[in-house]
């Protein structure tokens, strides 16, 4: 399993209620719940991540 370097969003709340994203592994964007760092990780292609984040705007 690749070692992801997760970063917490600047939109994170004081309580840490946010997602963390890692983009350090080639061809992969990994997303996890910041409250459960040992929990599941969703892996997306960079293209899928771009489409997802664009749909939020």
C-alpha positions as CSV (number, residue, x, y, z in Angstrom):
1,X,0.0,0.0,0.0
2,X,1.4,3.4,-0.9
3,X,2.2,5.9,1.9
4,X,-0.1,8.8,1.5
5,X,0.8,12.3,2.8
6,X,-2.6,13.6,3.9
7,X,-3.3,17.3,4.2
8,X,-6.2,18.8,6.1
9,X,-8.3,21.3,4.3
10,X,-8.0,25.0,5.2
11,X,-11.8,24.9,5.5
12,X,-11.5,22.4,8.5
13,X,-13.4,23.4,11.6
14,X,-11.8,23.7,15.0
15,X,-13.3,20.3,15.9
16,X,-11.4,18.8,13.0
17,X,-14.5,17.9,11.1
18,X,-13.2,17.7,7.6
19,X,-11.7,15.5,5.0
20,X,-8.0,15.1,4.4
21,X,-6.6,14.7,0.9
22,X,-3.3,13.2,-0.3
23,X,-2.0,13.8,-3.8
24,X,1.6,12.5,-3.4
25,X,1.0,9.2,-5.1
26,X,1.1,9.1,-8.9
27,X,-2.3,8.9,-10.6
28,X,-4.2,8.8,-7.3
29,X,-6.0,11.3,-5.1
30,X,-6.7,9.7,-1.7
31,X,-9.4,11.1,0.6
32,X,-10.2,10.2,4.2
33,X,-12.2,11.5,7.2
34,X,-9.9,13.6,9.4
35,X,-11.7,12.3,12.5
36,X,-10.9,8.7,11.7
37,X,-7.3,8.7,10.2
38,X,-7.0,4.9,10.6
39,X,-10.4,4.4,8.8
40,X,-11.1,3.7,5.1
41,X,-9.4,5.7,2.3
42,X,-11.3,6.5,-0.9
43,X,-9.0,6.5,-3.9
44,X,-9.9,8.5,-7.0
45,X,-8.2,9.3,-10.3
46,X,-7.1,13.0,-10.5
47,X,-9.7,13.5,-13.3
48,X,-12.5,12.2,-11.1
49,X,-11.3,14.4,-8.2
50,X,-11.3,17.4,-10.5
51,X,-14.9,16.7,-11.7
52,X,-16.0,16.1,-8.1
53,X,-14.6,19.3,-6.7
54,X,-15.9,21.3,-9.7
55,X,-19.4,20.0,-9.0
56,X,-19.2,21.5,-5.5
57,X,-18.9,25.1,-6.7
